[in-house]
Amino acid sequence: MVYGLTFFEQVAIWGVLGISILGLLYALFLRKQILREDKGDARMIEVWNAIREGANAYLRKQLFSILPLIGILTFALFFSVYIVPPSEEAMQRFAGQPENAVRLIIGIGRALAFIMGAVFSLLVGQLGMRMAVQGNVRVAQAAKRSFGDALRIAYRSGTITGMLTDGLGLFGGTIIFIIFGIAAPDALLGFGFGGTLLALFMRVGGGIYTKAADVGADLVGKVEAGIPEDDPRNPAVVADLVGDNVGDCAGMAADIFESYEVTIVAGLILGLALYHITHRLEWIVYPLLVRGIGVLCSIIGTYAVKEGPSKSGNAMKAIFRGFLTSAAISVAMFGILAFFYMNKLPGGWWRPFLATAVGVGLAIAIDRLTEYFTGTEGKPVREIKKSTATGSATTILSGIAVGYESAVWSILVIATTIFSSIVIFGTIPGIEGATKVAYILYGVAMTGIGMLTLTGNNVAMDSFGPIADNANGIAEMAWHGKEDKETKEARQIMADLDGVGNTTKAITKGVAIGSAVIAAVALFGSYMVDVSKVQAALGVPLAEQLSSLGIRVSVPQVFVGMLIGGAIPWLFSAFSIQAVARAASLIVHEVRRQFKLGVLEGKVKPDYKQAVAISTSAAQKELISLAIICIVSPIVVGLVLQVEALGGFLAGIILSGQLLAVFMSNSGGAWDNAKKTIEDEARSIEGNTGKGSERHKAAVVGDTVGDPLKDTAGPALNPMIKVVNLVSVIIAPIVVQYNKLGIGGWVVVSLLCAALVWAVLKSKRTAPDLAVSK
């Protein structure tokens, strides 16, 4: 156990470990509940099996695609500790051991933590997705009984993923702290990097898969052939439904999991900085205790999400009620914990409490803001719906405007949150200079800890979306041609849940983006702390250390770094969208080919496996090149422009990435819900409203444009920002120590630049010319 902890702290840490296991056991309990539910008739099970097999095949292929890079990075992380001396904390934790032995221990710990983070991220994505697939067919069957049953199964299927995220994230962080003590940040960097890298792979790959299939299915099916969404005659419909699972379930679960990890990493690194100032371990222990409280509160909030046995209800109200229940209980428990445990710290117990409470408030604010801009009842979506009356161009322009405006309000909310940390921790009497900055950055980290306290609820809300969408698709395919009263009522229930699911997906994307920015700012603070520690060890005077100087934009190298950092998210997004366009063109070609064979007329059956195979293969081709851009670019900037410029690079990537991610996520979500509101209308006699109308076609075009924005490029920026920040924190000591490159250094830089050129050229390859296929 960690040396120096009080009896209460030791019991509390083991209690947190027990709570993480409780979260995993609760996931197992919910799994048994869901699997007991009825799967429906033979046709429903047939469609469900096709989705399940396609999703499993994709995840297997993805795993084999990324294993080589994981192996290389494991060895790189192990040997990274041999380039610079061990940290002061590592020497203190393993006192009595020679320096080389400490290096070996930390190297093995960092490498194993990297593998553990990657494996846990993979497990969260894969197991969560498999349970979502198990839940969707059961939701469709439950819709025949009542709205409440369908809602309960959909939400609790998603809660399984949420509990896996909570349980594994908390277990990993706590067990590393128990083993390494105050040297835990050295190993936790590997844990966070492993989870973040896997999230990047799952986000990018899943996003390309889902939107290639979706765009291809919509363009040929809805726009060209005029058939409904999820029509069983569309050969791409199963690939589209598979994509919902691998993109929105597996990808988002891994994404939020790595945010959960990264905020713990940043919190402990910055807590360690305050430990050196005050010699109080509470700064390090408090984040773990807060996370333990969050798991318990998420479990309690699950049972507030319910509706009656009627055929209608308000799913959004029920889900938000569960979220608010968890939030209220958690804030109350934070206050009790801080009052009794943090009361001997400088500034008083209320400062860390208020920082975590502000984080919970930030999650709620982003929740409400995103619902306003993307929800079916909000003014922005109604405006986009109105613009469809004048065609596709005005529909697209209206959605772009919504996305731009939402990005501004989102960044103002985040800026206000960060400013609150300045007010809370920057007003402690007698604290000035670099010490004051350390307190403020700790407050930012605690805001991130508080924001993701309710991760179980957030992930459940996100998984609810694709589960409801898949249930709707299974029903459309399995009940094609049925028009009896029970079927109509069940379809309406699933349409209502699907509409709410679109909004909950947008909300959790907003929370994920917000948490990514807060986590990145906290990591930015960790970067400054680590750089200053290495500078101090090398004898750099305090006045010249980064913590004292800050990141000076007036220095030309820093400004250059900031410009490059601001450009990276745009390059990354461009390549992600190009990848969707290339893959979608192949799907379009395949669907048109099968339509020519007579699929629409019933002469031949649609071959769903072809579209699944095309999307699976296309998604894997982009993973390594995009990952190399994220990993290599900060290393090159740091080695060439040096440590302060790398700080400017990080500042640029955080600001640019946040604005771009919110714009893409919210504009795409608004277009999607505008389309759904039109589809819910009854078609008029004149044929100018509802499904199949000109307004509907314009809405479909807007939705198709928004699909790769909201489900591929936008969400993928979250792990991208954090991968870059974590790589920067890991290489910071190396950049400081080797501030003048010799011949060997320039050879390394040249090789890294060559890798970047290869990645860019691979991502820029053109789409095949398939114009003749129409």
N, C-alpha and C positions, 0 to 999 in steps of 0.2 A: 504493500500500500504506500501511498505518497507520504514521504517524510514531512513532518511539520503540521499535519492536519489534526484538528481537534477530534475528540471522540464523536461529536455531533456530525462533523464533516465526513468522517469515515463512514458512519452509518448512512448519512445522506447519499454519498456517492454510490455505495452498494445498493441503496434503495433506488437510485436512478437506474442502475443497471437492471434491477429487478423490474422496474416499470417498463424498460425497453423490451424485456422478455414478455411482460404482460401484454404489451401492444401486439407482439407477434402471435401470442396465444389467442388474443381477441380476433385477429385476422383469421386464424384457423377455425375459431368458433363460428364466425360469419360464413366462412366457406362451407361448413357443414350445413348451415341454414339454407344457403342458396342452392346447394346441390340437391336438397330434398324437394325443391319446387318442380312442378311439372314442366316438361320440355315441349309439350304439344304433340301434334300429329306427325305422321311419317314425312310429309312434304316439308314441314317446318324443320324437322331434324335433318333432312337431306340438305337443305340450304345452309343450315347451321354448320354441318360437317364440312361443307365446301369452304366456308369462311375460316373455320378452325384449322383445317389442313393448310390453307394458303398462308395464314398468319404464322403457323409453326415453321413452315418451309422458309419463309422470309427470315425469321429470327435465326434459324440454323445457318443459313447462308451468310448472314451478316456477321455472326460470331466468327466463322472461319476467315472472313475477309479482314477482320481487324486484329486477330491474334498476333500476327507477325509484328505489327507496330507496338502492341502492348508488351511483347517480349523485349523489343529493343529498348523501349522507355524504362522498363524495369531495371535493366542493367545500367542504363544511363543514370537513373536516380540513385542506385547503389553507389556508383563510382563518383557521383557529384560531391559526396562528403569528403572525398580524398583530395579535392582541389583546394579547399580552404580549411583552416583549423576548426576543430569542433567548437560549438558555442559554449559560452560560459555556463549556461544551464545544463548542458550535457555533461560537462566536466564535474559540475556540482552534484548532479544526480548519480553519476557513476564514480564518485570520489574513491580514490585508491587504485583505480584502473589506469594503466598507461594510455597515452594519447591515441596510439594506434588501435588499442582495444576499444576505446570509446568510439573512434571512427567506425570500426567494424560493427559495433552494436547499433549505432545510429543508422549506418548504411543499410544493414539488414532490416532494421525497423522501418525505415522509409520505403524500401522496396516492397516489403511485405504489406505495409499499410496501403501502398499504391495498388497492389493486387487486390487487397481486401476492399478498397473503395470501388475498384472497377467491378469486382464480382458482386458486391452489394447493389451497385447501380444496375447491373445486368439483371440481378434477381428481382429487384423492384419492378423493372420494366417488363421482364418476361412473365413473371408470376402474376403481376397485376393485369397484364394483357390477357393472359389465359383465363383469369377469373372474369374479366369483362366479357370475353367470348362465351363463357359459361352462363353469364347472366343475361345476355341479350335475348336469347330464344325464350328464356323463362319470363322475361318482361313482356314479350309479345303474347305469350299464353295467358299471363296474369291480367293483361288488358281486357280479356274477355270477361273477367270477373268484376274488377273495379279499378278506379283510378288510384286509390290508396295502395292496393296490392302492387300494381305496376311501379308506382313511385318508390315504395319500400324496397322492392327487389333491385331496382336500378341503382338507388342511392347506396344501399348496403353492399352491392357488388363493387361499387366504386370505393367504398370505405375500406374494403380489404386492401386495395392498393395504397390507400392513405395510411393504414396501420403498418404496412410493410415499410413504407417510407419513414414513418416515425420510428418504428422499432429498430430497423437496421441502422439508420443514421445515428440514433442515440446510442445504440449498443456499440457501434464502431468507435465513436468519439470517446465514450466513457471507458471502454476497455483499454484504449491507447493511453488515456490519462492515468488509469490505474497502474499501468506497466511503466510508463516513462516519467510520470510526475511532472515537474516543472520543465523537463526537456520534451514534453509531449508535442509542442508545436513543430519540432524538427521532424517527427514522424507524421504528424497530422497533415503537413504539407503534401506528403505522398498520398494520404487517404483522400484529401480533397481533390488532388489532381486526378487520381484514378476515377473517382466518381464523375468529375466534370468531363473528362475525356470521353468516357462511355456515354454520358448524356449527349455530348456533341455528336457522336456517331449515331445514336438512336434518334436524335432530333432531326439531323440532316437526312439520314437514310429513310426514316419513317416519313418525313415530310415530302421527300421526292416521290416516294412510292405512292402515298395517299393522293397527292395532287396530280400526279401523272395519270393515275387511273380515273380520278374524279373529272379532271378537265377533258380527258379523252371521251369518257362516257357521256358527259353533258353536251359536248360540242356535236358529236354525231347523233347521239340518242335524242336529246331534247331539241336542239336547234335545227339539225338537218332532217331528222326523221319525225320529229314531233311526238315522240312517245314519252310517257311519264317517267319521272325519276324512279329508279329501282325496278323498272319494267324487266321481267325475267327474260325478255327477248334480247336485251342488250348484253352482248358478250363481255362487256367490261364491268358489269354491275357487281359481280362477286369481288373482283379486284378492288373496286371502290369501297365495298364494305370491309374487306380485309385492311385496306389502307386506313380506315377510321381507327382500327385497333392498333396497328403498328405505329401510326403517327400520333394520334391523340392520347392513347392509353400508354403504350410503352414509352413513347418519346417524352410526353409531358411528365410522366411519373419519374423517369430518370432525371429530367430537367429539374424538377422541384427537389428531388432527393439530393442532387449535388448542391443546390442553393442551401439546403438544410445543412449539409456537411461544411460548406465553405463559410457560412456565418459562424459556425462553431470554431473553425480554424482561426478566423479573424478575431473572434471574441477572446480566444485563449491567448493568441499572440499579443493582443493589446492589453489583456488582463495581466499578462506576464510583465509588460512594460510598467504597468502601475504597481505590480508587486515589487519591482526593483526600486520604485520611488517610495512606497509606503511600507514595504515588508509585511503586507497583509495578503493572505491567500484567498480571501473572500472574492477578490476581483476575478480570480480564475475559476473558482468553484460555482459562483452564482449563475453563470450561463448554463451550466449543466443542470442545475436544479430547476431553473426556469423551463428548460426543455422537457424535463420529467413531468412538471406540472401540465405542460401543454398536451402531452400524450393522454393523461387522465381526462382532461377537459374535452378533448376531441372524442373520446369514447362516450362520455356523458351526452355530448351534443348530438350524437347519432340518433338517440332515441327521441329527440324533439322533432325529427324530420318525419312527419306522418300526415296522412289525410284519411278521411272517413271512407266507408264502403260504397260511396256513390259513384256515378259514372263521370263525374267532373270534379275539378278542384284547382287549387292554385299551387303548382309545384314550386315556383320561384319563392313564394312567401314561406312555404314549409322549409325549403332548403336554407333560406336566409335566417329563419327562426332558429334552426339548429346551429348555424354559425354564430349568431348573436348570443345564444345560450352558452356555448363554449367560451366565447370571448368574455362575457360578463364574469363567469366563474373563474377563468384564468386570471383576469386582472385583479380580482379580489384576493386570490391566492398569492399572486406576485406581491401585493401589498403586505400581506401577513408575513411572507417569507422575508421581504426586505426589512420590515420593521424589527423583527426579532434577530435577523442574521447580519444585516448590513449597517447596524446602528453605531458602530464604532469607527466607521470610515470617514475620511475628510469630506466635509460638505453635508453629511447626514444620509440617512437611509433612503430618503425620498427621491434622491437624484437617480440612482440606478433603477428604482421602481418606476419613476416617471418615464425614463427612457424606454423601458420595455412596454409600458402602457401606451406610449406614443406609437410604438411599432404596431401594436394591435389596432390602434386607431388608423394608422396608415393603411393596413390591409382592408379595413372597413371602408375608408375613403376611396381607395382604388376600386373596390367592389362596386360601390354606388356610382362612381364616375364612369366606369366601364359599362355598367348596365344602362346608364343614361344614353351613352353614345351608340350602343349596339343592341339594346333591348327593343323588342317589337313595339312596346308602348311609348318609347322615347321619341322626342321631336326629330332628332337627326334621321332615324330610320323612316319616319313618316315623310320627311322631306325627300329622301331618296326614292321612296315609293311613288311620291307625286311626280318626281322627275322622269320616271319611266314612261309617262304619257307622251313625252316628246322624243323618245328614242334612246339608243344605247349611249350616244355621246354625252348627253346631259346626265344620264344615270352614272356614268363613270366620273364625270366632273363633280357631281354632288357627293359621291363617296370619297373622292380625293380630299375635298374640302372638309368633310367630317373627320377624316384621319388626321389632317394637319391640325385642326383645332384641338382634337382630343390629346395630341402629343404635347401641346402647349400646357393644357390644364394638368396633365399628368406630371410633367416635369416641375410645375409650380408646387404641386402637392409634395413631391419628393424633396424639392428645395426647402419647403417649409419644415419638413420633418428633420432634415439635416440641420437647419437653422435652430430648431428646437433643442438639439444637442448642444449647440453653442450657448444657448440661453441657460440650459440646465447645468452643464458642467463648466462653462466658461466663466461662471460667476462665483466659483468657490474662492473664498477670501485667501489671499497670500499665495496664490498659484499663478505664475506668469511664464511666458516664453514657451520653450519646447515642452515643459511639463504640462502647461495648460492645453497645448495641442494634443498631447497624449490622452488627457482626460476627455477632451471633446471627441476624439476618434473612438475611444472606448464607448462613449455614448452612442455614436453612430452604429457601432457593432451591436450594442444591446438593442437598438431599434430594429436591426435586422433579425436578431434573436427573437424579439417580441413579435415581429411581423410574421415569422414562420413558425411561431408557437402552435398555431392552428393548422399545421400542414396536413394533418389527417382530414380535416374538413375541406381544405382547398383541393387536395387531390381527389377526394370523393366527388366534389362538385365538377371537377374536370372530367373524370371518368364517366360520370353520369351522362355527359353529352354524347360520346360515341356509343355508349350502351343503348341509349334511347334511339339514336340514329339507326343503329344496326337492327334493333327490334322493329323499327318502322320498315326498314328494308326487307327483313325476313318476312314480315307480314305481307308486304306488297308483292313479293315473289310467290309466297306460299298460298296466299288467298286471292291470287289474280282471277278476276271474273266473278268473285263472290260479292253479292249485294244484299245479303240478309241483314236484319236489324242488329244482331249481335256483332257481326263483322264491321258494320259501319260505326257502331259505338266504340269498338275496340280500336279501329283505325283513327277515330277522332282523339281518343285518349293518347295514342302514340304520337299523333301529330302535335298535340299540345306539349307532351313531354319533349319531343324533338325540338320544338321551338324554344322551350326553356333551356334545353341542353346546349343549343347554340349560344345562348347568352351566358350560361355558366362556363362554357369553354372560353369565351372571350374574357370573362371576369378572371378566371384563373391564369389566362395568358397575361392579363394586366398585372396580377399579383406576382407572377413569375418574373415579368420584366422589372417591376418595381423592386422585388427582392434581389434581382441580379444587379441593379444599380447600387442599392444599399450595400450588398455584399462586396461589390467591386470597390466602392468608396472605402469600406472597412479594410479590404485587402490593400488598397492604395495606402492607407495609414500603416498597415503592417509592413508594407514595402519600405516606407520612410523609416520606421522603427528599426527594421533589420539592417538597412543600409547604414544608419547612424551607429548601430552597435559594432558593425564591422569597421567603420571608419574610426571609432574610438579605440578598437583593438589595434589598429594600425598606427595609432598615435596622431590622428587628425585632430586639431584643436576643436573644442566644442563650437566655437563661433563659425567654423567652416563645415560643420557636419550638416547633413541634409535636414535633420529635424530642426535646426536653427535657421538655416537659409530658406527652407521651403523650396517649392518649384517655381523658379523665376522665369516668367514668360518673356521678360525683356532680354534674356540670354538667347542669342540666335539659334544655338543648337537645340535648346528647349522648344523654341517655337517651331523649328523644323520637325522635331519629334512629335509635337502636338498635331501638326498638319498631317503627318503620315498616319498617326493614330486615328484621326478623324476620318481618314479615307478608307481605312481597312474595313469597317462595317459595310460600306457601299460596295466595295469590291467583292466581299464575301456574299452579300445579298444578290449581286448581279450574277455571280456564278451559280448560286443556288437556284435562282429563277431560270437561268439558261438550262440547268440540268432538268428542271421540270418540263421546260419547253421541248427539249430533245426527247425525253421519255414519253411525253404526251403525244408527240407526233407519231411515235411508233404505235401507241394505243389507238389513235385515230385511224391509222392505216389498217390495223388489224380488225377494228370494228367495221370499217367500210368493206373490207374484204369479205367478212362473214355475212354482212347484209346482202352483198351481191350474190351470195350462194343461196339466198332465200330464207334467212333466219326470220325475218319479219313476217313472211307469209306462212311460216310453219313448215316449210319444205325440209329444213334440216334443224337440228337442235343447236343452240349456241354452245361454243366450246369455251367455257369460262377459264380453263387452265392456261390457255395461251396468253390471255391478258395478264393473269397472275404471274406467269413466268417472265413476261416482258418487264413488268414493273419491278419484280424482284431483282432481275439482272441489272436493270438500269440504275436502281438506287445504290447498288454496291460500287459502281464505277466512280462515284464522286467522293467517297468517304475519305480516302487517304490524302488526296490532293488538298481538300479543304482543311483537313486537320494539320497538314504541313504548314499551310499559310498561317494558322493560328499559333502554332508552336514555334516556328522558325523566325517569324517577323520580329517579335520582341527581343529575341537573342541577337539578331543582326543589329537592330537599333541600339541596344545596350552596349554591344562590343564596339561599334563604330562611333556612336555619338555620346556614349558614356551615361553615367547613372542618372544625372539630373534630366537629361533629354529623354531617357526611358520613362521617367516620371511624367514628363509632358506627353509622351506617347500614350500612356495609360489614361491621362486626363482627357485627351482627345477621343480615345476609343469609347470611354464611358459616356461622354456627352453625346457624341454622334450616334452611338449605338442605341442609347435609350430613346432618343427622338425618332429614329428610323424604325425601331422595333414597335413602338406604340402606334406610330402612323400606320404601318403595314397591318398590324394585328387588328386595330379598331376599324379601319376602312374596310378590310375584308369581312369582318364580322357584321358590320352594318349592311354591306351589300347582300350578304347571305340571308340576313333576317328580313330585309326588304323583299327579297324574292319569296321567302316563305309566307310573308303576310299576303302577297298577291296570290300564291297558290291556295291559301285558305279561303279566298273569296269564291263565291259561286259565280260562274261565268254568265254574263248578261246576255240578253237576246241579241244585242248588236255585236257581241263577241269581242268587246274592247277591254274586258277585265277578266281576271282569273287565269287559270291554267290554260295554256295553249294560245293565249291572246298575244297581241303585239307588245303590250306592256310586259307580259310575262317573258317574252323573248328578250326584251331589253334588260330585264332584271337578271335573266340567266347569263347574259353576256357580262354584266357587272359582277355577278357572283363568280363567274369563271376567271375574270381578271383578278378578283380578290383572293381566290383560293390559294395560289402559291404565296401570296403575301402573308395571309393570316396563319397558314398551316405549315409553311416551309421556311421562307426567309426570315420572317419576323420572329417566330419562336426560337429559331436556331441561333439568333444573335445572343440570346441569354447565356448559353454555355460557352459561346465563342468569346464573349467579354470576360468571363471568369477563367477560361483556359489561359487567355493572354495574361491576365493579372496573376494567376498562380505561377505560370512560367516565370514571370518577372520577379516574383518574390523568391522563387527557388534559385534563380541565377543572380540575384542581386549581390550576394557576397563575392561571387566570381567576377562580376563586372567591376566591383570596387577594387578587388585585389589586383586584377590585371587591367589597370586603367591605361596602360600603354602596350599596344599590340606589337609583338615582334613578328618575325617571318612566319613562325608557326601559327600565330594568331590570325594573320591575314590569310593564310592557307585555309584555316577553319572558316573564316568569314566567306571566302570564295566558294567553298563547298556548300555552305548554307545558302548563299545566293543562287547557286546552281539548282539546289533543291527547290527554292522559291520559283525560279523560272520554269522548272519542269511542272510544278503544281499549277502555275498560272496557264501555261500552254495546254495542259491536260484539261483544265476546267473551261477553256475557251474553244474547244473543238466545236465545229458547227453541227447543227442538226441535219439529219438526212433529208434530201429533197424527195418528198413523197406526194407532191402536188398531183401527180398522175393517178393517185389511188382513188380520187373521188369519182 
